[in-house]
């Protein structure tokens, strides 16, 4: 194809000029018949044949120059599209915009998001009247803003400019899949373009990999599609952010302090900074942090004893180019102090009570009752019930324990010498039923505790830095069999259970095979006895979530149990968040959508006059990692070798012009013309230097005698 085909006429006309010039040339002939010059005539004939050949090559060279000069001005172009030879075919364009938190990063004082909106708008404004557009935003889940391609460019521009990045991460894979579904419906006579507009972050590309060569890329289904990826982020991002926190104990009680551990991640060169803990709007702690190049570190804060109720807090780092993750918000629901109820005689419960009072830092952390008085104790006033060699129990006490656990309580059972196998079977909800305590041979007394469920919420905190604990065991309660639904959390080695768990109703039962006193082992004196007891005491019904990551949709019932009527949710800045209810036949599920803004969200329940803090939303922990993706990796990730990657708007425009209009070769042809003109000049000059024929080198008078030899003139 040619951008200016009219110049082809000029090329054709120009190509005839050398022909006319060569035809108009005439050689001066002098006809003289001299016998002595007969040999000169023969030589002249041979020379004339060579001159005609040389003149033909010179004419061909000059004709080619004139022809190429006209073709160059006609601007020939080449397009890969199969539709290019019938003109500019209409196209369907799909735009995917990364709407994650990292798009708020400041580049030259301007958010990358603004550049993304400007880029997407430029793509749309450059389309023709018959072109169509569909639009998707990439977050944790893709959002189809315009599902099927439409030709109303004004509507698409309005949708783009109404978008805003949130506190979510980004996954490009699902958005690309939705794009493929939309473009599959396109007419076969339409060209297709896919635009992915993002920053330089590597995180959105996770899940897109060409490592599995046998797996075909979804984009391969769109053979006619051209993929454009625009990376608008900075080349060397720097960011420091709190990326998560844990609170021990997880269920806070009034008057009891706690420990808060915060993880920090850094992208960029090493450096020092400061982290500030704020509780209820007041500074409660400050720590210095020093991180290396692209590393992570944890810092501990102490939470002072708080009164019962809702408390808000945050961990804040100094401002940088990504303000969205400089603060990590959380909500603490501090309940009234509920001690553990320890059941057993004083000699059996001594070590358990001491460990709990010491570990929780509260002398009132436990209440002890004898097995005979258990039926009269108010079980609901206690965080957990611990039986220490307390069997047998009365039927009334057994029924109370059964109801308490079903309602969501936690029962911890340590064996002893008093209970018989029948006494254990009186508790039909146990994880396993032991026989009488068995003696351990002296050669096998040393047992190493192994964690069968290392990621279990009760076990995981114990494994951190504890190594493999061991105990000296003299007697233990071997299990006949493990009941259905139960699982072994820790073992004594060789498949011998040490700690088992089984759910019962809404609650849980934790069963040990080793006693909690010194009569059968040194377990009560081991360094992990205290933290394990504290974990068990804190292992009641899960506490309210102190924070969540930004999300597209959240089931509100998980935050506020027992909801029957839709509450009112207000986000940061007092903006009301819509709540939608769906009935699944048994209960009503309340959904709150588009929790994109970091901060604390308040809830007002029906009948309540004042809102209360219920939920804290934060940027996902991984989103603060701004490690870059190499542009050269992107074609392999997408599985499309012809993917075009641009680093800014200017480069994208050039790629679009080359793809939509075609690649022109006018400049290259002009360079070729210049080279041929140089060849023509030197070739013509060489011909002139070779001189004329033998006849033309002499001058004759009227009588036929030679007057003098002609001088060769160099053109």
QUISULSUL-V627169 format. One record per residue. N is the residue number from 1. RES is the residue in one letter. PHI is phi in whole degrees, -180 to 180 (* if undefined). BURIAL is # if it has 16 or more other ideal C-beta (glycine too) atoms within 10 Angstrom, else .. Layout:
n=N res=RES phi=PHI burial=BURIAL
n=N res=RES phi=PHI burial=BURIAL
This chain:
n=1 res=X phi=* burial=#
n=2 res=X phi=-129 burial=#
n=3 res=X phi=-74 burial=.
n=4 res=X phi=-130 burial=.
n=5 res=X phi=-65 burial=.
n=6 res=X phi=-61 burial=.
n=7 res=X phi=-71 burial=#
n=8 res=X phi=-65 burial=#
n=9 res=X phi=-64 burial=.
n=10 res=X phi=-62 burial=#
n=11 res=X phi=-65 burial=#
n=12 res=X phi=-65 burial=.
n=13 res=X phi=-64 burial=.
n=14 res=X phi=-62 burial=#
n=15 res=X phi=-69 burial=#
n=16 res=X phi=-84 burial=.
n=17 res=X phi=-61 burial=.
n=18 res=X phi=-59 burial=#
n=19 res=X phi=-64 burial=.
n=20 res=X phi=-64 burial=.
n=21 res=X phi=-63 burial=.
n=22 res=X phi=-71 burial=.
n=23 res=X phi=-70 burial=.
n=24 res=X phi=-77 burial=.
n=25 res=X phi=-68 burial=.
n=26 res=X phi=-131 burial=.
n=27 res=X phi=-93 burial=.
n=28 res=X phi=-68 burial=.
n=29 res=X phi=-113 burial=.
n=30 res=X phi=-119 burial=.
n=31 res=X phi=-94 burial=.
n=32 res=X phi=-139 burial=.
n=33 res=X phi=-103 burial=.
n=34 res=X phi=-126 burial=.
n=35 res=X phi=-58 burial=.
n=36 res=X phi=-75 burial=.
n=37 res=X phi=-105 burial=#
n=38 res=X phi=-66 burial=.
n=39 res=X phi=-72 burial=.
n=40 res=X phi=-67 burial=.
n=41 res=X phi=-65 burial=.
n=42 res=X phi=-63 burial=.
n=43 res=X phi=-64 burial=.
n=44 res=X phi=-65 burial=#
n=45 res=X phi=-64 burial=.
n=46 res=X phi=-64 burial=.
n=47 res=X phi=-65 burial=#
n=48 res=X phi=-66 burial=.
n=49 res=X phi=-64 burial=.
n=50 res=X phi=-68 burial=.
n=51 res=X phi=-65 burial=.
n=52 res=X phi=-63 burial=.
n=53 res=X phi=-65 burial=.
n=54 res=X phi=-65 burial=.
n=55 res=X phi=-65 burial=.
n=56 res=X phi=-66 burial=.
n=57 res=X phi=-64 burial=.
n=58 res=X phi=-67 burial=#
n=59 res=X phi=-64 burial=#
n=60 res=X phi=-62 burial=.
n=61 res=X phi=-65 burial=#
n=62 res=X phi=-68 burial=#
n=63 res=X phi=-64 burial=#
n=64 res=X phi=-63 burial=#
n=65 res=X phi=-62 burial=#
n=66 res=X phi=-65 burial=#
n=67 res=X phi=-65 burial=#
n=68 res=X phi=-67 burial=#
n=69 res=X phi=-64 burial=#
n=70 res=X phi=-67 burial=#
n=71 res=X phi=-63 burial=#
n=72 res=X phi=-62 burial=#
n=73 res=X phi=-72 burial=#
n=74 res=X phi=-76 burial=#
n=75 res=X phi=56 burial=#
n=76 res=X phi=-67 burial=#
n=77 res=X phi=-139 burial=#
n=78 res=X phi=-130 burial=.
n=79 res=X phi=-125 burial=#
n=80 res=X phi=-82 burial=.
n=81 res=X phi=-64 burial=#
n=82 res=X phi=-72 burial=.
n=83 res=X phi=-94 burial=#
n=84 res=X phi=-70 burial=#
n=85 res=X phi=-81 burial=.
n=86 res=X phi=-107 burial=.
n=87 res=X phi=102 burial=.
n=88 res=X phi=-78 burial=#
n=89 res=X phi=-75 burial=#
n=90 res=X phi=-65 burial=#
n=91 res=X phi=-132 burial=#
n=92 res=X phi=-108 burial=#
n=93 res=X phi=-118 burial=#
n=94 res=X phi=-112 burial=#
n=95 res=X phi=-115 burial=#
n=96 res=X phi=-114 burial=#
n=97 res=X phi=-110 burial=#
n=98 res=X phi=-69 burial=#
n=99 res=X phi=-112 burial=#
n=100 res=X phi=-84 burial=#
n=101 res=X phi=-65 burial=#
n=102 res=X phi=-66 burial=#
n=103 res=X phi=-72 burial=#
n=104 res=X phi=-85 burial=#
n=105 res=X phi=-60 burial=#
n=106 res=X phi=-84 burial=.
n=107 res=X phi=-120 burial=#
n=108 res=X phi=56 burial=.
n=109 res=X phi=79 burial=.
n=110 res=X phi=-128 burial=.
n=111 res=X phi=-61 burial=#
n=112 res=X phi=-59 burial=#
n=113 res=X phi=-59 burial=#
n=114 res=X phi=-61 burial=.
n=115 res=X phi=-66 burial=#
n=116 res=X phi=-66 burial=#
n=117 res=X phi=-64 burial=#
n=118 res=X phi=-62 burial=.
n=119 res=X phi=-66 burial=#
n=120 res=X phi=-62 burial=#
n=121 res=X phi=-64 burial=#
n=122 res=X phi=-64 burial=.
n=123 res=X phi=-63 burial=#
n=124 res=X phi=-70 burial=#
n=125 res=X phi=-66 burial=.
n=126 res=X phi=-87 burial=.
n=127 res=X phi=-84 burial=#
n=128 res=X phi=-85 burial=.
n=129 res=X phi=-64 burial=.
n=130 res=X phi=-90 burial=.
n=131 res=X phi=-74 burial=#
n=132 res=X phi=-128 burial=#
n=133 res=X phi=-136 burial=#
n=134 res=X phi=-126 burial=#
n=135 res=X phi=-136 burial=#
n=136 res=X phi=-136 burial=#
n=137 res=X phi=-111 burial=#
n=138 res=X phi=-103 burial=#
n=139 res=X phi=-128 burial=#
n=140 res=X phi=-58 burial=#
n=141 res=X phi=-123 burial=.
n=142 res=X phi=-68 burial=#
n=143 res=X phi=-115 burial=#
n=144 res=X phi=-86 burial=.
n=145 res=X phi=-78 burial=#
n=146 res=X phi=-135 burial=#
n=147 res=X phi=-71 burial=.
n=148 res=X phi=-111 burial=.
n=149 res=X phi=-58 burial=#
n=150 res=X phi=-126 burial=.
n=151 res=X phi=-98 burial=.
n=152 res=X phi=-82 burial=.
n=153 res=X phi=-66 burial=#
n=154 res=X phi=-63 burial=.
n=155 res=X phi=-64 burial=.
n=156 res=X phi=-66 burial=#
n=157 res=X phi=-62 burial=#
n=158 res=X phi=-64 burial=.
n=159 res=X phi=-64 burial=#
n=160 res=X phi=-63 burial=#
n=161 res=X phi=-73 burial=.
n=162 res=X phi=-89 burial=.
n=163 res=X phi=-75 burial=#
n=164 res=X phi=-152 burial=.
n=165 res=X phi=-71 burial=#
n=166 res=X phi=-117 burial=#
n=167 res=X phi=-95 burial=#
n=168 res=X phi=-102 burial=#
n=169 res=X phi=-85 burial=#
n=170 res=X phi=-130 burial=#
n=171 res=X phi=-132 burial=#
n=172 res=X phi=-77 burial=#
n=173 res=X phi=-56 burial=#
n=174 res=X phi=-61 burial=.
n=175 res=X phi=-65 burial=#
n=176 res=X phi=-65 burial=#
n=177 res=X phi=-63 burial=.
n=178 res=X phi=-65 burial=#
n=179 res=X phi=-64 burial=#
n=180 res=X phi=-62 burial=#
n=181 res=X phi=-60 burial=.
n=182 res=X phi=-70 burial=#
n=183 res=X phi=-78 burial=#
n=184 res=X phi=-63 burial=.
n=185 res=X phi=-85 burial=.
n=186 res=X phi=-71 burial=#
n=187 res=X phi=-66 burial=.
n=188 res=X phi=-65 burial=.
n=189 res=X phi=-89 burial=.
n=190 res=X phi=-111 burial=#
n=191 res=X phi=-78 burial=#
n=192 res=X phi=-133 burial=#
n=193 res=X phi=-131 burial=#
n=194 res=X phi=-122 burial=#
n=195 res=X phi=-112 burial=#
n=196 res=X phi=-112 burial=#
n=197 res=X phi=-113 burial=#
n=198 res=X phi=-149 burial=#
n=199 res=X phi=-97 burial=#
n=200 res=X phi=-92 burial=#
n=201 res=X phi=-66 burial=#
n=202 res=X phi=-80 burial=.
n=203 res=X phi=-54 burial=#
n=204 res=X phi=-61 burial=#
n=205 res=X phi=-88 burial=#
n=206 res=X phi=-61 burial=.
n=207 res=X phi=93 burial=.
n=208 res=X phi=-106 burial=#
n=209 res=X phi=-148 burial=.
n=210 res=X phi=-102 burial=.
n=211 res=X phi=-62 burial=.
n=212 res=X phi=-89 burial=.
n=213 res=X phi=-67 burial=.
n=214 res=X phi=-80 burial=.
n=215 res=X phi=-90 burial=.
n=216 res=X phi=-81 burial=.
n=217 res=X phi=-68 burial=.
n=218 res=X phi=-58 burial=#
n=219 res=X phi=-69 burial=#
n=220 res=X phi=-66 burial=.
n=221 res=X phi=-69 burial=.
n=222 res=X phi=-105 burial=#
n=223 res=X phi=-65 burial=.
n=224 res=X phi=-89 burial=#
n=225 res=X phi=-81 burial=#
n=226 res=X phi=-106 burial=#
n=227 res=X phi=-104 burial=#
n=228 res=X phi=-117 burial=#
n=229 res=X phi=-119 burial=#
n=230 res=X phi=-114 burial=#
n=231 res=X phi=-101 burial=#
n=232 res=X phi=-106 burial=#
n=233 res=X phi=-75 burial=#
n=234 res=X phi=-84 burial=#
n=235 res=X phi=-75 burial=.
n=236 res=X phi=-133 burial=.
n=237 res=X phi=-70 burial=#
n=238 res=X phi=-129 burial=.
n=239 res=X phi=-159 burial=#
n=240 res=X phi=-125 burial=#
n=241 res=X phi=-151 burial=#
n=242 res=X phi=-70 burial=#
n=243 res=X phi=-114 burial=#
n=244 res=X phi=152 burial=#
n=245 res=X phi=-152 burial=#
n=246 res=X phi=-129 burial=.
n=247 res=X phi=-125 burial=#
n=248 res=X phi=-125 burial=#
n=249 res=X phi=-73 burial=#
n=250 res=X phi=-70 burial=#
n=251 res=X phi=-103 burial=#
n=252 res=X phi=-83 burial=#
n=253 res=X phi=-124 burial=#
n=254 res=X phi=-61 burial=.
n=255 res=X phi=79 burial=.
n=256 res=X phi=-119 burial=#
n=257 res=X phi=-75 burial=.
n=258 res=X phi=-149 burial=#
n=259 res=X phi=-120 burial=.
n=260 res=X phi=-113 burial=#
n=261 res=X phi=-112 burial=.
n=262 res=X phi=-114 burial=#
n=263 res=X phi=-97 burial=#
n=264 res=X phi=-121 burial=#
n=265 res=X phi=-124 burial=#
n=266 res=X phi=-133 burial=#
n=267 res=X phi=-114 burial=#
n=268 res=X phi=114 burial=#
n=269 res=X phi=-68 burial=.
n=270 res=X phi=-65 burial=.
n=271 res=X phi=-177 burial=.
n=272 res=X phi=-111 burial=.
n=273 res=X phi=-157 burial=.
n=274 res=X phi=-134 burial=.
n=275 res=X phi=-115 burial=#
n=276 res=X phi=-120 burial=#
n=277 res=X phi=-94 burial=#
n=278 res=X phi=-120 burial=#
n=279 res=X phi=-124 burial=#
n=280 res=X phi=54 burial=.
n=281 res=X phi=84 burial=.
n=282 res=X phi=-122 burial=.
n=283 res=X phi=-67 burial=.
n=284 res=X phi=-119 burial=.
n=285 res=X phi=178 burial=#
n=286 res=X phi=-145 burial=.
n=287 res=X phi=-135 burial=.
n=288 res=X phi=-90 burial=.
n=289 res=X phi=-131 burial=#
n=290 res=X phi=-136 burial=.
n=291 res=X phi=-122 burial=#
n=292 res=X phi=-84 burial=.
n=293 res=X phi=-68 burial=.
n=294 res=X phi=54 burial=.
n=295 res=X phi=-124 burial=.
n=296 res=X phi=-133 burial=.
n=297 res=X phi=-154 burial=.
n=298 res=X phi=-111 burial=.
n=299 res=X phi=-130 burial=#
n=300 res=X phi=-103 burial=.
n=301 res=X phi=-123 burial=#
n=302 res=X phi=-99 burial=.
n=303 res=X phi=-94 burial=#
n=304 res=X phi=-69 burial=.
n=305 res=X phi=-56 burial=.
n=306 res=X phi=-120 burial=#
n=307 res=X phi=-75 burial=.
n=308 res=X phi=-65 burial=.
n=309 res=X phi=134 burial=.
n=310 res=X phi=-96 burial=.
n=311 res=X phi=-129 burial=#
n=312 res=X phi=-108 burial=#
n=313 res=X phi=-153 burial=#
n=314 res=X phi=-159 burial=#
n=315 res=X phi=-112 burial=#
n=316 res=X phi=-125 burial=#
n=317 res=X phi=-115 burial=#
n=318 res=X phi=-59 burial=.
n=319 res=X phi=-64 burial=.
n=320 res=X phi=-146 burial=#
n=321 res=X phi=-74 burial=#
n=322 res=X phi=-124 burial=#
n=323 res=X phi=-74 burial=.
n=324 res=X phi=-63 burial=#
n=325 res=X phi=-116 burial=#
n=326 res=X phi=-77 burial=#
n=327 res=X phi=-124 burial=#
n=328 res=X phi=-114 burial=#
n=329 res=X phi=-95 burial=#
n=330 res=X phi=-153 burial=#
n=331 res=X phi=-125 burial=#
n=332 res=X phi=-110 burial=#
n=333 res=X phi=-105 burial=#
n=334 res=X phi=-91 burial=#
n=335 res=X phi=-93 burial=.
n=336 res=X phi=-67 burial=.
n=337 res=X phi=-62 burial=#
n=338 res=X phi=-122 burial=#
n=339 res=X phi=-71 burial=#
n=340 res=X phi=-80 burial=#
n=341 res=X phi=-96 burial=#
n=342 res=X phi=-103 burial=#
n=343 res=X phi=-109 burial=#
n=344 res=X phi=153 burial=#
n=345 res=X phi=-78 burial=.
n=346 res=X phi=-53 burial=.
n=347 res=X phi=-68 burial=.
n=348 res=X phi=-85 burial=#
n=349 res=X phi=-104 burial=#
n=350 res=X phi=-55 burial=#
n=351 res=X phi=-69 burial=#
n=352 res=X phi=-65 burial=#
n=353 res=X phi=-64 burial=#
n=354 res=X phi=-63 burial=.
n=355 res=X phi=-64 burial=#
n=356 res=X phi=-69 burial=#
n=357 res=X phi=-65 burial=#
n=358 res=X phi=-74 burial=.
n=359 res=X phi=-67 burial=#
n=360 res=X phi=-92 burial=#
n=361 res=X phi=64 burial=.
n=362 res=X phi=-141 burial=#
n=363 res=X phi=-66 burial=.
n=364 res=X phi=-103 burial=.
n=365 res=X phi=-74 burial=#
n=366 res=X phi=-134 burial=#
n=367 res=X phi=-132 burial=#
n=368 res=X phi=-106 burial=#
n=369 res=X phi=-134 burial=#
n=370 res=X phi=-80 burial=.
n=371 res=X phi=-56 burial=#
n=372 res=X phi=-70 burial=.
n=373 res=X phi=-97 burial=.
n=374 res=X phi=-63 burial=#
n=375 res=X phi=-62 burial=#
n=376 res=X phi=-92 burial=.
n=377 res=X phi=-78 burial=#
n=378 res=X phi=-77 burial=.
n=379 res=X phi=-62 burial=#
n=380 res=X phi=-67 burial=.
n=381 res=X phi=-84 burial=.
n=382 res=X phi=-124 burial=#
n=383 res=X phi=-73 burial=#
n=384 res=X phi=-158 burial=#
n=385 res=X phi=-114 burial=#
n=386 res=X phi=-120 burial=#
n=387 res=X phi=-97 burial=#
n=388 res=X phi=-118 burial=#
n=389 res=X phi=51 burial=#
n=390 res=X phi=-101 burial=#
n=391 res=X phi=-84 burial=#
n=392 res=X phi=-83 burial=.
n=393 res=X phi=-121 burial=#
n=394 res=X phi=-72 burial=.
n=395 res=X phi=-62 burial=.
n=396 res=X phi=-66 burial=.
n=397 res=X phi=-68 burial=#
n=398 res=X phi=-65 burial=#
n=399 res=X phi=-66 burial=.
n=400 res=X phi=-66 burial=#
n=401 res=X phi=-63 burial=#
n=402 res=X phi=-61 burial=#
n=403 res=X phi=-67 burial=.
n=404 res=X phi=-64 burial=#
n=405 res=X phi=-69 burial=#
n=406 res=X phi=-59 burial=.
n=407 res=X phi=-79 burial=.
n=408 res=X phi=121 burial=.
n=409 res=X phi=-81 burial=#
n=410 res=X phi=-121 burial=#
n=411 res=X phi=-116 burial=#
n=412 res=X phi=-114 burial=#
n=413 res=X phi=-123 burial=#
n=414 res=X phi=-109 burial=#
n=415 res=X phi=-75 burial=#
n=416 res=X phi=-163 burial=#
n=417 res=X phi=-88 burial=.
n=418 res=X phi=-86 burial=.
n=419 res=X phi=-85 burial=#
n=420 res=X phi=-99 burial=.
n=421 res=X phi=-55 burial=.
n=422 res=X phi=-67 burial=.
n=423 res=X phi=-66 burial=.
n=424 res=X phi=-70 burial=#
n=425 res=X phi=-71 burial=.
n=426 res=X phi=-72 burial=.
n=427 res=X phi=-106 burial=#
n=428 res=X phi=-67 burial=.
n=429 res=X phi=-95 burial=#
n=430 res=X phi=-69 burial=#
n=431 res=X phi=-64 burial=#
n=432 res=X phi=-158 burial=#
n=433 res=X phi=-118 burial=#
n=434 res=X phi=-85 burial=#
n=435 res=X phi=-88 burial=.
n=436 res=X phi=-67 burial=.
n=437 res=X phi=-59 burial=#
n=438 res=X phi=-106 burial=.
n=439 res=X phi=-78 burial=.
n=440 res=X phi=-107 burial=#
n=441 res=X phi=-59 burial=.
n=442 res=X phi=-55 burial=.
n=443 res=X phi=-75 burial=.
n=444 res=X phi=-120 burial=.
n=445 res=X phi=-69 burial=.
n=446 res=X phi=-82 burial=.
n=447 res=X phi=-121 burial=#
n=448 res=X phi=-101 burial=.
n=449 res=X phi=-78 burial=#
n=450 res=X phi=-114 burial=#
n=451 res=X phi=-93 burial=#
n=452 res=X phi=-72 burial=#
n=453 res=X phi=-121 burial=.
n=454 res=X phi=-65 burial=.
n=455 res=X phi=-96 burial=.
n=456 res=X phi=-63 burial=#
n=457 res=X phi=-59 burial=.
n=458 res=X phi=-82 burial=#
n=459 res=X phi=-89 burial=#
n=460 res=X phi=-55 burial=.
n=461 res=X phi=-63 burial=#
n=462 res=X phi=-76 burial=#
n=463 res=X phi=-74 burial=.
n=464 res=X phi=-68 burial=.
n=465 res=X phi=79 burial=.
n=466 res=X phi=-94 burial=.
n=467 res=X phi=68 burial=.
n=468 res=X phi=-113 burial=.
n=469 res=X phi=-70 burial=#
n=470 res=X phi=-139 burial=.
n=471 res=X phi=-135 burial=#
n=472 res=X phi=-101 burial=.
n=473 res=X phi=-114 burial=#
n=474 res=X phi=-105 burial=#
n=475 res=X phi=-144 burial=#
n=476 res=X phi=-152 burial=#
n=477 res=X phi=-105 burial=#
n=478 res=X phi=-68 burial=.
n=479 res=X phi=-97 burial=#
n=480 res=X phi=-70 burial=.
n=481 res=X phi=-161 burial=.
n=482 res=X phi=-92 burial=.
n=483 res=X phi=-72 burial=.
n=484 res=X phi=-58 burial=.
n=485 res=X phi=91 burial=.
n=486 res=X phi=-90 burial=#
n=487 res=X phi=-144 burial=.
n=488 res=X phi=-89 burial=#
n=489 res=X phi=-90 burial=#
n=490 res=X phi=-147 burial=#
n=491 res=X phi=-130 burial=#
n=492 res=X phi=-95 burial=#
n=493 res=X phi=96 burial=.
n=494 res=X phi=58 burial=.
n=495 res=X phi=76 burial=.
n=496 res=X phi=-88 burial=.
n=497 res=X phi=-64 burial=#
n=498 res=X phi=-116 burial=#
n=499 res=X phi=-140 burial=#
n=500 res=X phi=-121 burial=#
n=501 res=X phi=-137 burial=#
n=502 res=X phi=-148 burial=#
n=503 res=X phi=-75 burial=.
n=504 res=X phi=-144 burial=#
n=505 res=X phi=64 burial=.
n=506 res=X phi=-90 burial=.
n=507 res=X phi=-106 burial=#
n=508 res=X phi=-142 burial=#
n=509 res=X phi=-122 burial=#
n=510 res=X phi=-112 burial=#
n=511 res=X phi=-124 burial=#
n=512 res=X phi=-97 burial=#
n=513 res=X phi=-104 burial=#
n=514 res=X phi=-123 burial=#
n=515 res=X phi=-70 burial=#
n=516 res=X phi=-100 burial=#
n=517 res=X phi=-128 burial=#
n=518 res=X phi=-91 burial=.
n=519 res=X phi=-71 burial=.
n=520 res=X phi=-121 burial=#
n=521 res=X phi=-167 burial=#
n=522 res=X phi=-101 burial=.
n=523 res=X phi=-56 burial=#
n=524 res=X phi=-67 burial=#
n=525 res=X phi=-102 burial=.
n=526 res=X phi=-74 burial=.
n=527 res=X phi=-69 burial=.
n=528 res=X phi=-100 burial=#
n=529 res=X phi=-66 burial=#
n=530 res=X phi=-64 burial=#
n=531 res=X phi=-63 burial=.
n=532 res=X phi=-67 burial=#
n=533 res=X phi=-65 burial=#
n=534 res=X phi=-63 burial=#
n=535 res=X phi=-62 burial=#
n=536 res=X phi=-64 burial=#
n=537 res=X phi=-67 burial=#
n=538 res=X phi=-88 burial=#
n=539 res=X phi=-90 burial=#
n=540 res=X phi=-91 burial=#
n=541 res=X phi=-57 burial=.
n=542 res=X phi=-58 burial=.
n=543 res=X phi=-72 burial=.
n=544 res=X phi=-59 burial=#
n=545 res=X phi=-63 burial=.
n=546 res=X phi=-74 burial=#
n=547 res=X phi=-166 burial=#
n=548 res=X phi=-136 burial=#
n=549 res=X phi=-90 burial=#
n=550 res=X phi=-51 burial=#
n=551 res=X phi=-145 burial=#
n=552 res=X phi=-79 burial=.
n=553 res=X phi=-155 burial=.
n=554 res=X phi=-140 burial=#
n=555 res=X phi=-80 burial=.
n=556 res=X phi=-68 burial=#
n=557 res=X phi=-63 burial=.
n=558 res=X phi=-72 burial=.
n=559 res=X phi=-93 burial=#
n=560 res=X phi=-122 burial=.
n=561 res=X phi=-64 burial=.
n=562 res=X phi=81 burial=.
n=563 res=X phi=-68 burial=#
n=564 res=X phi=-125 burial=.
n=565 res=X phi=-128 burial=.
n=566 res=X phi=-62 burial=#
n=567 res=X phi=-85 burial=#
n=568 res=X phi=-104 burial=.
n=569 res=X phi=-115 burial=#
n=570 res=X phi=-121 burial=#
n=571 res=X phi=-96 burial=#
n=572 res=X phi=-56 burial=.
n=573 res=X phi=86 burial=.
n=574 res=X phi=79 burial=.
n=575 res=X phi=-78 burial=.
n=576 res=X phi=-79 burial=.
n=577 res=X phi=-101 burial=#
n=578 res=X phi=-63 burial=.
n=579 res=X phi=-120 burial=#
n=580 res=X phi=-117 burial=.
n=581 res=X phi=-109 burial=.
n=582 res=X phi=-129 burial=.
n=583 res=X phi=-104 burial=.
n=584 res=X phi=-99 burial=.
n=585 res=X phi=101 burial=.
n=586 res=X phi=-109 burial=.
n=587 res=X phi=-150 burial=.
n=588 res=X phi=-98 burial=.
n=589 res=X phi=-98 burial=.
n=590 res=X phi=-105 burial=#
n=591 res=X phi=-113 burial=.
n=592 res=X phi=-117 burial=#
n=593 res=X phi=-114 burial=.
n=594 res=X phi=56 burial=#
n=595 res=X phi=-86 burial=#
n=596 res=X phi=-104 burial=#
n=597 res=X phi=-95 burial=#
n=598 res=X phi=-65 burial=#
n=599 res=X phi=142 burial=#
n=600 res=X phi=-98 burial=#
n=601 res=X phi=-108 burial=#
n=602 res=X phi=-101 burial=#
n=603 res=X phi=-126 burial=#
n=604 res=X phi=-122 burial=.
n=605 res=X phi=-82 burial=#
n=606 res=X phi=-56 burial=.
n=607 res=X phi=94 burial=.
n=608 res=X phi=-93 burial=.
n=609 res=X phi=-93 burial=.
n=610 res=X phi=-123 burial=.
n=611 res=X phi=-74 burial=#
n=612 res=X phi=-137 burial=.
n=613 res=X phi=-66 burial=#
n=614 res=X phi=-128 burial=#
n=615 res=X phi=-154 burial=#
n=616 res=X phi=-117 burial=#
n=617 res=X phi=-112 burial=#
n=618 res=X phi=-133 burial=#
n=619 res=X phi=-66 burial=#
n=620 res=X phi=-54 burial=#
n=621 res=X phi=-59 burial=#
n=622 res=X phi=-72 burial=.
n=623 res=X phi=-68 burial=#
n=624 res=X phi=-75 burial=#
n=625 res=X phi=-83 burial=#
n=626 res=X phi=-98 burial=#
n=627 res=X phi=-54 burial=.
n=628 res=X phi=-86 burial=#
n=629 res=X phi=-102 burial=#
n=630 res=X phi=-73 burial=.
n=631 res=X phi=-54 burial=.
n=632 res=X phi=-68 burial=.
n=633 res=X phi=-80 burial=.
n=634 res=X phi=-64 burial=#
n=635 res=X phi=-56 burial=#
n=636 res=X phi=-69 burial=.
n=637 res=X phi=-63 burial=#
n=638 res=X phi=-81 burial=#
n=639 res=X phi=76 burial=#
n=640 res=X phi=-128 burial=#
n=641 res=X phi=-66 burial=.
n=642 res=X phi=-85 burial=.
n=643 res=X phi=-60 burial=#
n=644 res=X phi=-103 burial=#
n=645 res=X phi=-113 burial=#
n=646 res=X phi=-114 burial=#
n=647 res=X phi=-101 burial=.
n=648 res=X phi=-159 burial=.
n=649 res=X phi=-66 burial=#
n=650 res=X phi=-61 burial=.
n=651 res=X phi=-66 burial=.
n=652 res=X phi=-64 burial=#
n=653 res=X phi=-61 burial=.
n=654 res=X phi=-64 burial=.
n=655 res=X phi=-66 burial=#
n=656 res=X phi=-66 burial=#
n=657 res=X phi=-63 burial=.
n=658 res=X phi=-67 burial=#
n=659 res=X phi=-79 burial=#
n=660 res=X phi=-80 burial=#
n=661 res=X phi=-87 burial=.
n=662 res=X phi=113 burial=#
n=663 res=X phi=-90 burial=.
n=664 res=X phi=-88 burial=#
n=665 res=X phi=-123 burial=.
n=666 res=X phi=-60 burial=#
n=667 res=X phi=-64 burial=.
n=668 res=X phi=-64 burial=.
n=669 res=X phi=-68 burial=#
n=670 res=X phi=-63 burial=.
n=671 res=X phi=-64 burial=.
n=672 res=X phi=-66 burial=#
n=673 res=X phi=-61 burial=#
n=674 res=X phi=-61 burial=.
n=675 res=X phi=-65 burial=.
n=676 res=X phi=-66 burial=#
n=677 res=X phi=-63 burial=.
n=678 res=X phi=-64 burial=.
n=679 res=X phi=-63 burial=.
n=680 res=X phi=-62 burial=#
n=681 res=X phi=-62 burial=.
n=682 res=X phi=-68 burial=.
n=683 res=X phi=-68 burial=#
n=684 res=X phi=-64 burial=.
n=685 res=X phi=-64 burial=.
n=686 res=X phi=-66 burial=.
n=687 res=X phi=-64 burial=.
n=688 res=X phi=-66 burial=.
n=689 res=X phi=-73 burial=.
n=690 res=X phi=-72 burial=.
n=691 res=X phi=88 burial=.
n=692 res=X phi=-91 burial=#
n=693 res=X phi=-76 burial=#
n=694 res=X phi=-61 burial=#
n=695 res=X phi=-67 burial=#
n=696 res=X phi=-79 burial=#
n=697 res=X phi=-89 burial=.
n=698 res=X phi=-123 burial=.
n=699 res=X phi=-120 burial=.
n=700 res=X phi=-108 burial=.
n=701 res=X phi=-89 burial=.
n=702 res=X phi=-70 burial=.
n=703 res=X phi=-89 burial=.
n=704 res=X phi=92 burial=.
n=705 res=X phi=-84 burial=.
n=706 res=X phi=-75 burial=.
n=707 res=X phi=-85 burial=.
n=708 res=X phi=-163 burial=.
n=709 res=X phi=-84 burial=.
n=710 res=X phi=-72 burial=.
n=711 res=X phi=-85 burial=.
n=712 res=X phi=-75 burial=.
n=713 res=X phi=-101 burial=.
n=714 res=X phi=-89 burial=.
n=715 res=X phi=-73 burial=.
